[in-house]
Amino acid sequence: MVLRLRRHAAALCVATAAVFAVMTMLEFLYFRSLSGGLPSLDLRFLGFSESEGFAWIAAMGRPGAEIMLVWHYLTFDLVFPALLSATLVSLMLKSGERLKRFSSLSETMRSVTALTLVLPYMISDYAQNLVVARILSDPISAGSRSMSLASALIVTKFALLAVPIAVIAAFVLAGLRNSSPNGKAAVRDPKRSA
């Protein structure tokens, strides 16, 4: 079943790009106006301090926190991690088809390999969403532990996302190298060697 995703790589890429575009537009055209120009916690790739997290919550206020919760964490960000993960799996399987060593693996092994590289990102993304959604729904009870956990999960999420992206890039480059004329063994010209 997982291997079928490779047939839908193009459609998944388009769907993921569309959802990402909507989320980006909401962030820059709407959410930042609610927080006085402060970036959302999701976009702080290197994490944030407790004071920075609470400053973002305070800047949005209760109405802004509810809007962020409904229009980000309970809608688009509920779908995006799974959609991006499916896209990464499909791209990994598709780009791996051109590699002799990867394509010679059984269907189960190829599926397990792709899922093993992608699922840690998806789990950490949903875990981070859950923690931030809990903070937004009840900012008063959110303490330093919740903020520290959210910050750590955001950094972990992006670090784990880099792994399948790097593997896909390596697969694509290896596939291009194999298919290029220079990738084949050069045939020596007997006249030149004389």
N, C-alpha and C positions, 0 to 999 in steps of 0.2 A: 504493500500500500504506500509506504514512504517513497519508494522508487518512482511512483507515478507522478510525484511532484515535479520531477525533472521535465516532464512534458508541458508543464504549466509555468515554467520559469519566467517567460516574457509577461504573461498575464499577472503573475504575482508581483513582478517588479513594477508594473504600471500601477497596480492597486496600492502597493506600499508607498510608492512615490506620491500618489494622490493623497493618501492619508497623512503622510509626512508634510506635504505642502499645506494642507488645511491646518494641521497642528502648528506649523511655523507661522502661518498668517495670524492665527489666533493669539499666539505668544506675542508677536511684535505689534499687532494692530489693536489688540484688546487687553490681554492679561497684563501687559506692562503698564497700561494706563491705570489699571486697578491698583498696582503696587508702586506707583510713583516712579516708574522706569526701572525698578529692580528686576533682574532676570529671575525666572522661576527656578526653583531648587533643582529641577530636572536637568537644567542646562549648565549647572555648575560642575563641570567635568572633574575638577580637582577637589570637589567637596566644599564644605563651608563650615564655619565655626558656629557655635551655639548662638552667639549674639547676632550673626548674620541671618541665621534661620529665623530667629524671633523678630528681627527687624523686618524681614519680608512678610511674616504673618501680621505684624502690627500695621505695616503700611497698607495691606489689603483690607484690614478690618473684617468684621463678620460678614457683611454682604459680599465682599470680594472673595473671601475664603469659600463661601458657599457656591459662588459662580465658578470658581476654579475647580472645586470638587465635582460639580455636576458636569461642566462642559469640558473637562479634561480627564480627570481620573475615573469618572463613571461612564464616559462615552469613548472618546478616541483612544485614550491610553489603556482602555480595557481591551481593545482589539489590536492595537499596534504591536505590542511585543510578540503576540502569536503570529501575526501577519508577517512581521519582519523575520521571525524565526523560520517560518515556512519558506519564505523567499531565500534565506541563506542556505537552507537545506537543499532546495531545488537547484540553486546556483552551484553548490558544491558537487552535487550529483551530476549535473549537466557538464560542468567543466572537467570533472574527473573521468568522464567517458572517453576523453581523448588521451588519457594516460594508461599505458599498458598495464602497469602494476596495479593501479586502482581498479580499472575495469575488469581485471582478471579475478578480483575478489567476488565472493558469492553475494547475491542480492542482500542477504541478511547482514553480512559484514559491512557492505557499503552503507546500508541504512543505519546500522549501529554506530559506525564511524561518524557519519554526518550528525546524527542526533547527539552523540557524546560531545561533539564540539560546539553545538548550538544550544542545547538545553540549559547548561549552566547560566548562559546569558539571560534566557527567558525567565528562568526561576528567580534570578536576582532582580530582574526588572519588575516582575510582579510583586516580589517581596518589598522592594523600594516603594512601589506605588501604594501598597497596603499601609506601610508605615507613614508615608506623607499624607495619605487620605485620612488616616486616623488623627494625625496632627491637625489637619484642616478642619475636621469635624468637631474636634474638641481641643482647641488651642490652649485653654487654661490648664488642662491636666497634662499637656505635653511637657515633659521635663527634658533635662539635658541628655538623658539616656536615649529618648526618642530621636532627638536631633542628631546625636552622634551616630546612632544606628542608620538614620536616613542618609547622612553624609557618607558613611562607609559603604552603604549599599549602592549609592550613586557612582562612587569611584569604582567599586567592584563591577557594576553593570557595564561600564564603558571599557574596563580592562578585559572583561570576558567577551564583549562584543568584538574587540579587536582580533581575537583568536580566529573565529571562522572567517572574518574578512581577510586576514593574512593568508589563511589556507586557500581560500578561493583565488586570491591574487597569485599565489604560488602555482596553483593548478593551471590558471589561465596562461601564465608566463611559460610554464613547462609545456603546455599544449602548443603554444605558438612556436616554441623552440623546436619541438618535434616535427611540426608541419612545415617549417621553413626549409628552403634548399640548403641553408648553411647547417641545419641540424643533422643532415645526413653526412655520412662519412665521405670525405673528399676522395675522388678517384685520381690517382697520380697519372700524369701524362708521361708515357715512356720516352717521348722525344725530348721533354724538358729534363728528365732525369739523366739523359745520355750526356 
